[in-house]
Amino acid sequence: MAIDTYKNMMGGLESPARVAAVVVPNDLADLGNTSRSIYVGTSGDLAVHMIGQSVPVVFKAVPVGILPIRADRVLVTGTTAADIVALW
């Protein structure tokens, strides 16, 4: 088992993520937790509800990589990106 040197340190938004979960886009259901960032494995458009907003926003032509956004829902309508992972 690996030793976690940083297990007793508080993490902030600038800290590396500690948990990841595959995202299945859904127009009605929120993510289990608000994301710290979202990893996109296959580029495309990403439709999300940002925290504090009721109107979705579409990030167009998101490249493969980490998008540093705090979202509470990834919508199927408007999302063409794939292999999405929420990080927190």
Summary of the structure (lengths in Angstrom):
residues: 88
radius of gyration: 13.7
end to end distance: 22.2
largest distance: 44.1
contacts: 208
relative contact order: 0.33
helix: 0%
strand: 40%
